[in-house]
């Protein structure tokens, strides 16, 4: 598996993008913006404690639908570095959390799921859904 970093992010995303309703590159870029939206939602949660769990889940569902499970997970872990404790509960909830995520970042690291902590408040919120 190839290393995923800034130099090949767009190529990796484009090569794994599968949206039958996509008619132009604008829709591809709109779907890529979902990573930025997730980061904003996680930032808001860290700063204010406000969690928009359903919006986060909606973005994740779209990302997994258009990129596929393994590529979507790699893209999420690359783009949301520093938010793994917030991301993991959502991936567990949607049953998209693999045991290993390989080739992330310029250091080509492998992330082990068991080594990642999870935000306990997010776990409780997701359990109540």
N, C-alpha and C positions, 0 to 999 in steps of 0.2 A: 504494500500500500504506500502511495506517495505521501510525502510530507505536505501538509496544508499550511501555507503561510500567505503573507500579503502579496507575494509575487505571482501566486497561482490561484488565489481565491476566486476571482471572476471566472477563470477558465474551468475550474472544478465545479463551481455553481452552475455555469451554463451547460457543461457536459452532463450534469445529472438532473437538469431541469426537464420535467415532463408534465406539461400542462396542455391538454388537448384543446382547451378553449383559448389558448394564447394566440393572438393574431399579430402582435408586433412586439418589439423589444420593450416597449413601455410597460407592458404587463409583467415582464420578467423583472424589470427594475422596481416595479411596485412590490413584487413579492420579496425582493431583496431588502426593501425598506423595513420589512417586518422584523428583521434582526435588530435594526436601530430602535424600532418601537418597543421591542422586548427590553432592550437595555434601558430605555427611558422609564418603562413601567417598573423595572427592578430598582432603578435609581430612586424613583418616587417612593417605593416601598421602604428603601433604606433610610431616606431622608424624613419621611412623614409617617411611616407605618401604614399608609393606605395601600391596600392590595386589591388590584382589579383582576382577580383570579380568572374570571370568565373571559375577559378580553385576552389575557395571557394564553389561556387554553385555546381560544379561537385562532390566535396567531400561530401557535404551535401546530394545531391541526392542519392549517393551510400549508405551513412549511413542510410538514411530513408528507402531505398529499402531493405536493409538486416536486419535491426533491427526493423522496423515498427515505426509508427509515435510516439506513446507515449513513448516506451522505448528509442528510438533515442533521443527524446527531453530531457529525464531525464539524459541520458548518456552525452549529450552535455553540459547541465547545470552543471553537476558534474565536468566534465573534463575541462571546459572553464570558471571556476570561475574567476572573474576579467575582463572578456571580454564580459559581458552581453550586454553592449551598442553597441558592434560591431556585436554580434551574432543576437540580436533581429531583426534588419532590414532584415537580410537574411531569418530568419524564417518567418517574415511577408511577404516578397516577395514570398516565396515558399508556403505560406498559411499553415505553420506548427507551428505557435505560439499559444499555448494554453493559456487560462486565468490563469491557475495555474500550477505550477510544484511542486509536493510534495515529501517530504522525501529526500532532497538533503543534503549530507554531514553528518559529525558526529553530527552536531547540529540538524539534522532532520528538516531543515527549509522548509517552503513553500514559493515559490517565486511567487509573483503576477505580471502578465504581465504589468498591468497599473502602477506599481511602478518602472519599468525599463525605463531608458532613452535610446535614440537612437542617434547614431552618425549622424549628419546632412549631412556630406559629403557622407557617404555611402548611405544614403537615396537618395540623388541626383543622384549618380552614378547608383543605381539600377533603378531609374525612367527612366533613359535614355536608358536602355536596351530594 
